[in-house]
Structures are given as C-alpha cells and as structure tokens.
Amino acid sequence: DGYFEQVVRQCRYSSKDLQGIEFIDSYVFNKAEYVRFNSTVGKYVGYTEHGVYNAEAWNKGPELAGELGQLERYCKPNADLHYSA
C-alpha cells in the first residue's frame, strides 16, 4: 500500500585526522536508490531515469552548494562523537 521514500545522510570516517571524511546523501524511492550526492565525487549522480534528471538539475542549482557545505557543517563537528562511541 502506498509508496516509500527515504533520504539517508551519512558521514563515513576513515581516519581520525579528518582527511578521510566522506559525506553521502542518498535518495531512495520504493527501496531503490535513484540519486546520490557523494562529497568525494562533488556532485549528484543519478541511477535511474528520474535520478539522472534530478541530478542534472540539482548540479546546476542551489542544491549542490548546500550539499558541498555539509561535510564542514555536519560531519566534521560530529567526528568526536563518532570516535568516542
């Protein structure tokens, strides 16, 4: 019944020196990821026809600038919490 939409945001830490942090923002519809932002890649990438359409639009709009700042705003300040857990 109905539809399932989910956004998964995660920081991946590979070292304590904060050089290996990666921010990933995944968009999922009915259990299939259709578009993803990866800070290592530096842009949105689409995995379905709809995802490619969104990725192209978001890479040209203000959405990309917002995502590019998430590594500094969200991941780096929370690194201490990650390593203390």
C-alpha positions in Angstrom: 0.0 0.0 0.0 1.4 3.4 -1.0 4.9 4.5 -1.6 8.1 4.5 0.4 10.5 7.5 0.2 13.6 7.8 2.3 16.6 10.1 2.5 19.8 8.7 4.1 22.5 11.0 5.1 25.7 9.6 6.5 29.3 10.6 7.3 32.0 7.9 6.7 35.1 8.4 8.7 38.2 6.5 7.6 40.8 8.2 9.9 40.9 10.4 13.0 42.8 13.2 11.2 39.6 14.2 9.4 41.2 14.0 6.0 39.2 10.9 5.0 35.7 12.0 5.8 33.1 11.4 3.2 29.5 12.7 3.2 26.9 10.7 1.4 23.3 11.8 0.8 21.1 9.1 -0.8 17.6 9.4 -2.1 15.5 6.2 -2.2 12.1 5.5 -3.6 10.4 2.2 -3.1 13.7 0.7 -1.8 15.7 1.7 -4.9 18.3 4.4 -4.7 17.7 6.8 -7.5 20.1 9.7 -6.8 23.1 10.2 -4.6 25.4 13.1 -3.6 28.9 12.0 -2.6 31.4 14.6 -1.3 34.3 12.7 -2.8 32.7 12.9 -6.2 31.5 16.5 -5.5 28.2 16.2 -7.4 24.9 14.4 -7.6 24.8 11.1 -9.6 21.6 9.6 -10.8 21.0 5.8 -11.0 17.5 5.8 -12.7 16.0 7.9 -15.5 14.3 10.1 -12.8 17.5 10.2 -10.8 19.6 11.3 -13.8 17.1 14.1 -14.5 17.2 15.3 -10.8 21.0 15.0 -10.6 21.4 17.2 -13.7 19.0 19.8 -12.3 20.4 19.8 -8.8 24.1 20.0 -10.0 23.1 23.3 -11.8 21.1 24.7 -8.9 21.5 25.9 -5.3 21.1 22.3 -4.0 24.7 21.5 -4.9 26.2 24.4 -2.9 24.2 23.2 0.1 25.5 19.7 -0.2 29.1 20.8 -0.6 28.9 22.5 2.8 27.6 19.5 4.7 31.0 18.0 5.2 32.1 21.1 7.1 28.7 21.8 8.8 27.7 18.3 9.8 30.4 15.7 9.5 33.5 17.4 11.0 31.7 18.8 14.1 30.4 15.3 14.8 33.6 13.4 14.3 34.5 13.5 18.0 31.1 11.9 18.8 31.8 9.1 16.3 35.2 8.3 17.7 34.1 8.5 21.3 31.3 5.9 20.8 
